[in-house]
Amino acid sequence: MLQKVVRSTIIDAPIERVWAVLRDFNSHDQWHSAIAESRIEGNERSDQVGCVRSFTLKDGNRIREQLLTLDDTQHKSTYCIVEATLPLQRYVATVTLKPVTDGNRTFWHWESTFATPPGMERELRETVAKGVYETGFDNLRQHLLQGSDLGTGRGGAMPTALPASTRRVVLKRYGGPEELQAENTDAAPPRAGEVRIRQRAIGINFIDVYLRRGWVPQMLPVSASSPGVLGMEAAGGVIDVGPNVSGFLAGDRVAYLGSVPGAYCGVRSVPAEWVVRLPAAVEDEMAAALLLKGITADYLLHDLGRVQRGTRLLVHAAAGGVGLLVCHWARRLGAVVIGTVSSDAKARVARDHGCEHVIVTRDYRFADTVQRLCGGADVVIDGLGDAARDENLAALARRGHWISLGQASGPLTPLAPDALVAKSLSFSRPVVFDYVSTQAQLAERAQRVWNALAEGAIRPPPIERFSLDAAAQAHARLESRATTGALVLVP
């Protein structure tokens, strides 16, 4: 006769944080007091369905268990015993988490069915119910309170010691990549309303280049006595929080996007309203590569471009970080996607990410080809700047909309109204921070990006990694027009 054990509890931590620990099939020796040691057989990933963990209990018993299912959407996993010195026969267990909106807590349901030798039913039920499940509940609570969350983007446990110093990259005068210099500095504790984060990946964006060149001096004033620090986004783990901050705990995996530069460092304190938790399935480097660029793609396609089936969309720098996301997402929406790139190698990458027609040009000539391919673009997404100004106007269809997103070739000279009147064109120059001006807006748009990634509406971009001290090389690489996808700094 099959026995059934069911236990449930409430964990005073967000569901993303609890799931980040439990989805790791090999984490239990680091938080459950009954486990002596554990390993995943065959060097498989600990979140790979079908992997087997082989572990030893502190009482000397040995068990091999196999992961049967793992559902990041439902926060649910099942596993079974394949071999054990304990007489638990046909043992199958299920772990399910559900969010508790009151206080942002987590409901944890743990149940199993198994057979036992005659006469051992009660003993083994008690072993599973109390020794495994109830003890596990208490152990995980303590583990989370200690801030040693195992879900740290495949990067290991968070250290418990508070950092006294950190590495950062500073800019003392505007200019080329060579102006970026690495130095040590204090790791400032969080002030009221702030979260201190140990950063594991930092996103590099073209706005960093504009700030370094001095094109937006009001956003980043610099001097030899008061250097500036670039960077608008990063991902990592919470170290601690300041007064008046709720909803974040030490060890939480998070990413942030803010309107004040300063991300090129190892440890940073930022306003809590800039911060969002990361789903367990999104690793730190992917979050740093996607947050700003993915949210940009979201508002370009859905808010400004209103892209739908049949929309004729022209995307400049189609093999860049934003370009690849826009092309693939727009194609999923049914748009006719035309992209410009600077090389045949980039053209192949753009096509692989949904760009239907690719124009290879290094001299910003594309309007005639766009008109021939589709009769003109309904929407142009332009990060090129002034060198593409006249060609953009010529490439647009009647009532077309030009979205000026960047100025890689130089600041855009002012447009005379008559330049738009000829074809009833419209023009906009959006800034991403106005689309995420509240924490709720940031969380909503970030979730759209994570959902699009999970559903395949966007593809994980290629990522080029540079050490924090190599920020100058990363900037030179970005400006070389040789990159595809996203660049990140790793402290």
Buried (B, 14 or more C-beta within 10 A) or exposed (E): EEBEBEBEBBBBBBBBBBBBBBBBBBBBBBBBBBBBEBBBEEEBEBBEBEBBBBBBBEEEBEBBBBBBEBEBEEBBBBBBBEEBEBEBBEBBBBBBBEBBEEEBBBBBBBBBBBBBEEEBBEEBBEBBBEBBBBBBBEBBBEBBEBBBBBBBBEBEBBEEEEBEEBBBBBBBEBEEBEBBBBEEBEBEBBEEBBBBBBBBBBBBBBBBBBBBBBBEEEBBEBEEEEBBBBBBBBBBBBBBBBEEBEBBBBBBBBBBBBBEBBBBBBBBBBBBBBBBBBBBBBBBBBBBBBBBBBBBBBBBBBEBBEBEEEBBBBBBBBBBBBBBBBBBBBBBBEBBBBBBBBBEEBBBBBBBBBBBBBBBBEEBEBBEBBBEBBEBBBBBBBBBBBBBBEBBBBBBBEEBBBBBBBBBBEEBEEBEEEBBEEBEBEBEEBEBBEBBEEBEBBBBBBEBBBEBBBEEBBBBBBBBBBEBBBBBEBBBBBBEBEBBBBBBBBB
